[in-house]
Amino acid sequence: MTDPTPAVRDRVLSLPSAELPAYLYDLAALRHHAATVRAALPARVELYYAAKANPEPEILAALGPHVDGYEVSSGGELAHVAKAVPGRPLAFGGPGKTPDEVTAALETGVERFHVESEYELRMLAELARQVAPGRKVAVLPRVNLPVADGSLAGSSLAMGGRPTPFGMDPARAVTVIGALADGTYRQLELRGIHAHLASGLEAPEQLAVAETVVDWATSLGVPLAEVNVGGGMTVDYADPERRFDWTAYGKGLARLTEAHPELTLRIEPGRALTAYCGWYATEVLDVKHSHGEEFAVVRGGTHHLRTPAAKGHDQPCSVLEVDAWPYPWPRPAAEDDHVTLAGQLCTPKDVLARRVPAPGLRAGDRVAFSLAGAYAWNISHHDFLMHPRPGFHFLDATG
């Protein structure tokens, strides 16, 4: 269980039933967390926000003073972020870029391109010649580096260190890097190397990955200005009070920058910046017994908050009691101490949290699911069963 901030709690309890479910974001908490992360990082580490984690314009704007730029991974994200936070540096990553997307990125003035393949490099070179003549376009080839056995064992999602569609094999990347360094692609500038290998790693594992990437990059014998070591800092859904050790990570990155004074390091966290500022709030509709287990059916479900179904975890939550019961029929209540919270979808996979300690849970009580500030609404299958969409509330210090 984890409690919402006072501003979120007050708003959840004040909303009419018809305005639930709802997403609530505490922007003051987000700014405080982002400032803490930025303060833990050395000066020569750039902090970009991976917009895929949560692209709400209010979230992007709140992060603005604390980040150096934003990473986008599609033409849609590019247009959205450029409009929401105009004039900020953008890096364009992700596999499968289309010619139209690359053209739009060049026209928008994207700062850096993360190139995923030899084909993508050739396409970028030709389009840069046509769309941005006379301009040097900064390129960071993405490399799928091998890693030591077991070093990604704690990862919740591995994008490298094994066969994946992300980035290039080191041997192919060396060829691409050589061509960029020797001027084969005259309009493209080799800015550095990109290697995002995994998500869900603790600080020691993240540092080990960063060291691997920097060692490989500096062994190439070509001038590099920066190395992007990606994001993927862990968020612990089983223990929501425990956070990634940004202080230890920052100290480790400081040692790396001291050892390589010619390099700027760049990181691109998403979930680890915004997960903690968001709650998905809903209302219990029914409580019932089935084969020895108690179930509470809530408004909404995994079509709004897909994360627990996608990752196979229980979403942490708090129960907010509501004494009022406006109906003439009896109010159902839990008889057991633990209740499984399920949504309204016609599938047994629509479960938000199993066996939550909630003795006496009643229909009409509210439930606030925490860690819903990233990969929540924006990755969910919204239109399945065509239930109403949730509301969205962006709360500042005053609520």
Secondary structure, 3 states (H helix, E strand, C coil): CCCCCHHHHHHHHHCCHHHCCEEEEEHHHHHHHHHHHHHHCCCCEEEEEEHHHCCCHHHHHHHHHHCCEEEECCHHHHHHHHHHCCCCCEEECCCCCCHHHHHHHHHHCCCEEEECCHHHHHHHHHHHHHHCCCCCEEEEEEECCCCCCCCCCCCCEECCCCCCCCCECHHHHHHHHHHHHCCCCCCEEECEEECCCEECECHHHHHHHHHHHHHHHHCCCCCCCEEEEECCECECCCCCCCECCHHHHHHHHHHHHHHCCCCEEEECCCHHHHHHHEEEEEEEEEEEEECCEEEEEECCCCCCCCHHHHHCCCCCEEEECCCCCCCCCCCCECCCCEEEEECCCCCCCCEEEEEEECCCCECCCEEEECCCCCCCHHHCCCCHHHCCCCEEEEECCCC
